[in-house]
Amino acid sequence: ERRRLRADFSYYQLPMPAMKQSFQWSAEKIGSGLALSNNNCTVNKSIRNTWKGVIGSMPVDSFSVRLEDRGTLGLLMIGFGKKENFRSNDPNYKFSGWFLYALDGTLWSPEAKVHSQAYRSEVLDGSVVTASFNRQSRTVSFQVDNDTPLVAFNCSDSVGELDELYPIVDMFDAPAQISIVTRH
């Protein structure tokens, strides 16, 4: 239904109306060793030394998460990906998607052929990260706390006009915890 509506708006060259979007982490698409709490709005990792991921329950154009505990080193990725390419027990940033690495603030994306590209400084515990997808320009940007959002990726070569992107978090360190927050 959503895809058809988006196609109709695109055909008539109308801007999509802003829709209030709320999502949870998907209880069906979650890596082993990860657990959900707080009505599926918080993901916890308890097993170290292996990449595990979780995907959002619905596609969104923007989402915000708080790094409650980024783990010892901050080995976690926050970003977008396509649902059909998501891997719950592998590092998604190596296979598909557009990600910000909390450890050192670098960018990672196999589609954009970007690996460890400098973007900002590390993302610390308590920080709120907002990831946004601009459908019109097909760009992904990140904002940390009250910093100015910066365009991180141009996705026009790999994201079609009707493609839907899902929030994804990949985690390596444990214990680690990330929660969905609402920003206004």
Summary of the structure (lengths in Angstrom):
residues: 184
radius of gyration: 15.5
end to end distance: 27.3
largest distance: 50.5
contacts: 576
relative contact order: 0.25
helix: 9%
strand: 40%
